[in-house]
Amino acid sequence: MTHQYPALTAEQKKALSDIAQRIVAPGKGILAADESVGSMAKRLNQIGVENTEENRRLYRQILFSADSRVKKCIGGVIFFHETLYQKADDGTPFVDLIKDKGIVVGIKVDKGVVPLAGTDGETTTQGLDGLAERCAQYKRDGADFAKWRCVLKISENTPSALAILENANVLARYASICQQNGIVPIVEPEILPDGEHDLKRCQYVTEKVLAAVYKALSDHHIYLEGTLLKPNMVTPGHACPTKYSPEEIAMATVTALRRTVPPAVPGKVTSSEAHTLRLRSLERFLGQHPGRHNGGESVAGVSSAEGRRGPGDLGGGPCCVVISTPLPICLSFL
């Protein structure tokens, strides 16, 4: 027989739940500004700027010094480690620039994917060693939520049972460490859209992966009200010869999430890149479900009435948008 020992106090649970609710408040999304040094090089090279720490700081300063209007549509900003300790020209830490707008600061904590031996090119994510100490320090330095990405792929032989189980347990262990340190974990089991698989195959795999993830979260005594989910959209592979409408993709995504994600999860966040039509379709298909919608009209162009009942509920919690930052001008439409 299993026995439950208290993992979190009532005070810890309330603090985690409050943070999660602030991030996915009606009409808000997440700004993903966690580009690594390598990713920043690609962005800066596009505009002929050298990839130095000072230029990266200036790039981020443009984003974070936007006026207070952004607080109406951004609930959280994900930082890279370097970003967390950078300052504006006047000496104000970037963390304070964000928090002064009432926006929650997050931090990317994984250390990338590594090969999973004995599989057909599958991976797991590293970074658990020393994570508790890093989370404790990040919490002291102003971060209240974290992001960790695991990657799975679809092919004739993948994802394997080993890859699904390993990545589910890694995500659960990461989530547990975060919550023990007062940080809300974003759980991200991403299924890549590469390959020739059709929509039905992706939906099937997504459901199996999410079911395994939430089984692992339960086994590790994760407080679901203090977590967020970043799922992939259910889509056919890029090389799939069959073309599907945004409505078909929306319905497959909704079905997979409703079948697997517990209602206790306060929010699901998804990338806005290349998904605008699909997000609009999500609205139309979800009208019959209770809950509030966090499409983030001012964030990603998804038509929504802020805080209304109806579209956007995926298994009990709202769905908001994660914004990437390809260029500083991305804030011009916020």
C-alpha positions as CSV (number, residue, x, y, z in Angstrom):
1,M,0.0,0.0,0.0
2,T,1.2,3.5,-0.8
3,H,1.5,6.1,1.9
4,Q,1.4,9.9,1.4
5,Y,3.8,12.1,3.3
6,P,3.3,15.9,3.1
7,A,5.4,17.3,0.3
8,L,4.3,20.9,0.6
9,T,2.7,22.9,3.4
10,A,-0.6,24.7,2.9
11,E,1.2,28.0,2.7
12,Q,3.6,26.6,0.0
13,K,0.7,25.3,-2.0
14,K,-1.1,28.7,-1.9
15,A,2.0,30.6,-2.9
16,L,2.5,28.3,-5.9
17,S,-1.1,28.4,-7.0
18,D,-1.2,32.2,-6.7
19,I,1.9,32.5,-9.0
20,A,0.4,30.2,-11.6
21,Q,-2.9,32.1,-11.6
22,R,-1.1,35.4,-12.1
23,I,0.8,34.0,-15.1
24,V,-2.4,32.8,-16.9
25,A,-4.7,35.6,-15.8
26,P,-7.4,36.4,-18.3
27,G,-6.0,38.0,-21.5
28,K,-2.4,37.4,-20.6
29,G,0.4,35.3,-22.1
30,I,4.1,34.6,-21.6
31,L,7.0,36.3,-23.3
32,A,9.7,33.7,-24.0
33,A,12.9,35.7,-23.8
34,D,15.1,32.8,-22.8
35,E,17.3,32.7,-25.9
36,S,20.7,31.1,-25.2
37,V,23.9,32.7,-26.3
38,G,23.8,30.6,-29.4
39,S,20.2,31.5,-30.2
40,M,21.0,35.1,-29.7
41,A,23.8,34.9,-32.2
42,K,21.3,33.8,-34.9
43,R,19.0,36.6,-34.1
44,L,21.7,39.3,-34.0
45,N,23.5,38.1,-37.1
46,Q,20.3,38.6,-39.1
47,I,20.6,42.3,-38.5
48,G,24.4,42.5,-38.7
49,V,25.1,42.9,-35.0
50,E,28.0,41.2,-33.2
51,N,27.0,38.7,-30.6
52,T,28.6,40.2,-27.5
53,E,27.2,40.3,-24.0
54,E,26.7,44.0,-24.2
55,N,24.7,43.8,-27.4
56,R,22.6,41.0,-25.9
57,R,22.0,43.2,-23.0
58,L,20.9,46.1,-25.2
59,Y,18.6,43.8,-27.2
60,R,16.9,42.6,-24.0
61,Q,16.7,46.2,-22.6
62,I,14.6,47.2,-25.7
63,L,12.2,44.4,-24.8
64,F,12.0,44.9,-21.0
65,S,11.9,48.7,-21.1
66,A,8.6,48.8,-23.0
67,D,6.0,51.0,-21.2
68,S,3.5,49.8,-18.7
69,R,0.9,48.9,-21.3
70,V,2.5,45.5,-21.7
71,K,1.3,44.5,-18.2
72,K,-2.2,44.2,-19.6
73,C,-1.2,41.3,-21.9
74,I,1.9,39.7,-20.4
75,G,1.7,37.5,-17.3
76,G,5.2,36.2,-17.2
77,V,8.6,36.6,-18.9
78,I,11.0,33.6,-19.2
79,F,14.7,34.6,-18.7
80,F,17.9,32.9,-19.7
81,H,20.5,32.6,-16.9
82,E,22.6,35.5,-18.2
83,T,19.5,37.7,-18.5
84,L,18.6,37.3,-14.9
85,Y,21.7,39.1,-13.8
86,Q,21.8,41.9,-16.4
87,K,20.9,45.5,-15.8
88,A,19.5,48.5,-17.7
89,D,21.6,51.5,-18.5
90,D,20.5,53.2,-15.3
91,G,21.6,50.2,-13.2
92,T,18.1,48.8,-12.7
93,P,18.2,45.0,-12.8
94,F,16.1,43.5,-15.6
95,V,14.3,41.5,-12.9
96,D,13.1,44.7,-11.3
97,L,12.0,46.2,-14.7
98,I,9.7,43.2,-15.2
99,K,8.4,42.9,-11.6
100,D,7.7,46.7,-11.4
101,K,5.1,46.1,-14.2
102,G,3.4,43.4,-12.1
103,I,4.8,40.6,-14.4
104,V,6.1,37.3,-13.1
105,V,9.8,36.4,-13.8
106,G,10.7,32.9,-14.9
107,I,13.9,31.1,-15.7
108,K,14.9,28.3,-18.1
109,V,16.6,25.6,-16.0
110,D,17.3,22.6,-18.2
111,K,20.7,22.1,-19.8
112,G,19.6,20.7,-23.1
113,V,19.0,17.2,-24.6
114,V,21.4,14.3,-24.6
115,P,21.1,10.9,-26.5
116,L,19.2,8.1,-24.8
117,A,21.3,5.0,-25.4
118,G,19.6,2.0,-26.9
119,T,17.0,4.0,-28.8
120,D,16.5,5.1,-32.4
121,G,18.0,8.5,-31.9
122,E,15.8,9.5,-29.0
123,T,16.8,11.9,-26.2
124,T,16.4,12.9,-22.6
125,T,17.0,16.2,-21.0
126,Q,19.9,16.9,-18.6
127,G,20.1,19.4,-15.8
128,L,18.8,17.6,-12.7
129,D,22.2,17.6,-11.0
130,G,22.4,20.7,-8.8
131,L,19.0,21.8,-9.8
132,A,17.8,22.2,-6.2
133,E,20.6,24.6,-5.4
134,R,20.1,26.5,-8.6
135,C,16.3,26.8,-8.0
136,A,17.0,28.1,-4.5
137,Q,19.3,30.7,-5.8
138,Y,17.0,31.7,-8.7
139,K,14.1,32.1,-6.2
140,R,16.3,34.4,-4.1
141,D,17.2,36.4,-7.2
142,G,13.6,37.0,-8.2
143,A,12.4,34.0,-10.4
144,D,9.0,32.6,-9.5
145,F,8.5,30.1,-12.3
146,A,10.7,27.8,-14.5
147,K,10.7,26.1,-17.8
148,W,12.1,22.7,-18.7
149,R,11.8,21.1,-22.2
150,C,11.8,17.4,-23.0
151,V,11.7,16.3,-26.7
152,L,10.2,13.3,-28.3
153,K,9.9,12.4,-32.0
154,I,7.5,10.4,-34.0
155,S,8.6,7.8,-36.5
156,E,7.9,4.2,-37.3
157,N,9.8,3.1,-34.2
158,T,9.4,6.1,-31.9
159,P,8.6,7.3,-29.4
160,S,9.7,4.2,-27.6
161,A,8.3,3.2,-24.2
162,L,11.7,3.9,-22.7
163,A,11.8,7.5,-24.1
164,I,8.2,8.2,-22.9
165,L,8.9,6.9,-19.4
166,E,12.3,8.5,-19.0
167,N,11.2,11.9,-20.1
168,A,8.0,11.8,-18.0
169,N,10.1,11.0,-14.9
170,V,12.6,13.7,-15.7
171,L,9.8,16.2,-16.0
172,A,8.3,15.0,-12.7
173,R,11.6,15.2,-10.9
174,Y,12.2,18.7,-12.2
175,A,8.7,19.8,-11.2
176,S,9.2,18.4,-7.7
177,I,12.5,20.2,-7.2
178,C,10.9,23.5,-8.4
179,Q,8.0,23.3,-6.1
180,Q,10.1,22.5,-3.1
181,N,11.9,25.8,-3.8
182,G,8.7,27.9,-4.3
183,I,8.9,27.9,-8.1
184,V,6.1,27.0,-10.4
185,P,7.2,24.5,-13.1
186,I,6.1,24.7,-16.7
187,V,6.0,21.1,-17.8
188,E,6.9,20.8,-21.5
189,P,6.9,17.4,-23.2
190,E,7.3,18.6,-26.8
191,I,6.6,16.2,-29.6
192,L,8.4,17.4,-32.7
193,P,6.5,17.9,-35.9
194,D,9.2,16.3,-38.1
195,G,8.4,13.3,-40.1
196,E,5.6,11.8,-42.3
197,H,3.1,10.9,-39.6
198,D,-0.5,11.9,-40.1
199,L,-2.7,13.8,-37.7
200,K,-4.2,10.7,-36.1
201,R,-0.8,9.3,-35.3
202,C,0.3,12.6,-33.6
203,Q,-2.9,12.7,-31.6
204,Y,-2.4,9.1,-30.4
205,V,1.2,9.8,-29.4
206,T,0.4,13.1,-27.7
207,E,-2.3,11.4,-25.6
208,K,0.1,8.6,-24.6
209,V,2.9,11.0,-23.7
210,L,0.7,13.3,-21.7
211,A,-0.9,10.4,-19.9
212,A,2.6,9.2,-18.9
213,V,3.6,12.6,-17.8
214,Y,0.6,13.1,-15.5
215,K,1.1,9.6,-14.1
216,A,4.7,10.5,-13.3
217,L,3.6,13.9,-11.8
218,S,1.2,12.0,-9.6
219,D,3.8,9.5,-8.5
220,H,6.1,12.3,-7.5
221,H,3.3,14.1,-5.5
222,I,3.3,17.2,-7.7
223,Y,0.8,19.8,-6.7
224,L,-1.0,20.3,-10.0
225,E,-2.6,23.6,-9.1
226,G,1.0,25.0,-8.8
227,T,2.1,23.9,-12.3
228,L,1.5,24.9,-15.9
229,L,1.6,22.8,-19.1
230,K,3.2,23.7,-22.4
231,P,2.0,21.1,-24.8
232,N,2.6,20.8,-28.5
233,M,-0.1,21.4,-31.0
234,V,-1.3,18.1,-32.5
235,T,-0.2,18.4,-36.1
236,P,0.8,16.1,-39.0
237,G,4.4,15.7,-39.7
238,H,6.0,18.3,-42.0
239,A,6.5,15.7,-44.7
240,C,2.9,14.3,-44.4
241,P,1.3,14.2,-47.8
242,T,-2.2,14.8,-46.4
243,K,-3.1,18.4,-45.6
244,Y,-5.4,19.2,-42.7
245,S,-7.4,22.3,-42.0
246,P,-6.8,24.5,-38.9
247,E,-10.1,23.2,-37.6
248,E,-9.1,19.6,-37.8
249,I,-5.8,20.4,-36.1
250,A,-7.6,22.4,-33.4
251,M,-10.1,19.5,-32.7
252,A,-7.3,16.9,-32.5
253,T,-5.4,19.1,-30.0
254,V,-8.4,19.8,-27.9
255,T,-9.4,16.1,-27.8
256,A,-5.9,15.0,-26.8
257,L,-5.8,17.6,-24.0
258,R,-9.3,16.9,-22.7
259,R,-8.5,13.2,-22.5
260,T,-5.3,13.5,-20.5
261,V,-4.8,16.8,-18.6
262,P,-6.4,17.0,-15.2
263,P,-8.8,19.9,-14.6
264,A,-6.7,20.9,-11.6
265,V,-4.0,22.3,-13.9
266,P,-4.6,26.1,-13.9
267,G,-3.3,26.8,-17.5
268,K,-1.8,25.5,-20.7
269,V,0.5,27.7,-22.6
270,T,1.4,27.2,-26.3
271,S,3.6,28.9,-28.8
272,S,2.1,31.5,-31.0
273,E,4.5,30.9,-33.9
274,A,2.7,29.7,-37.0
275,H,-0.3,28.8,-35.0
276,T,-2.6,31.9,-35.3
277,L,-5.2,30.2,-37.4
278,R,-5.1,27.1,-35.3
279,L,-5.6,29.2,-32.1
280,R,-8.6,30.9,-33.7
281,S,-10.0,27.5,-34.5
282,L,-9.4,26.4,-30.9
283,E,-11.7,29.3,-29.8
284,R,-14.5,28.2,-32.1
285,F,-14.3,24.5,-31.1
286,L,-14.1,25.1,-27.4
287,G,-17.2,27.3,-27.0
288,Q,-19.1,24.5,-25.3
289,H,-16.6,24.0,-22.5
290,P,-16.7,25.9,-19.2
291,G,-13.7,28.1,-18.1
292,R,-12.0,31.3,-19.1
293,H,-10.0,32.0,-22.2
294,N,-6.5,33.3,-22.3
295,G,-6.0,33.6,-26.0
296,G,-4.2,36.9,-25.5
297,E,-5.6,39.1,-28.3
298,S,-3.1,41.9,-27.7
299,V,-0.4,39.3,-27.4
300,A,-0.8,37.1,-30.4
301,G,-3.7,38.3,-32.4
302,V,-6.1,35.7,-31.2
303,S,-9.6,37.2,-31.1
304,S,-10.9,36.9,-27.5
305,A,-13.0,38.7,-25.0
306,E,-10.9,39.0,-21.9
307,G,-12.0,36.8,-19.1
308,R,-15.2,35.6,-20.8
309,R,-16.7,32.2,-20.2
310,G,-16.4,29.7,-23.0
311,P,-13.6,29.3,-25.5
312,G,-10.1,28.4,-24.4
313,D,-10.7,25.8,-21.7
314,L,-8.7,22.7,-22.3
315,G,-9.5,20.2,-19.6
316,G,-10.3,22.7,-16.8
317,G,-7.7,25.5,-17.1
318,P,-7.2,28.4,-19.5
319,C,-5.0,28.3,-22.5
320,C,-2.7,31.3,-23.1
321,V,0.1,32.1,-25.5
322,V,3.8,32.0,-25.3
323,I,5.4,34.7,-27.4
324,S,8.9,34.3,-28.9
325,T,11.1,37.3,-29.5
326,P,12.7,37.0,-33.0
327,L,13.4,40.8,-33.1
328,P,13.0,43.7,-30.7
329,I,10.1,45.0,-32.7
330,C,8.0,42.1,-31.5
331,L,6.7,44.3,-28.7
332,S,5.3,46.9,-31.2
333,F,2.0,45.1,-31.3
334,L,1.6,44.6,-27.6
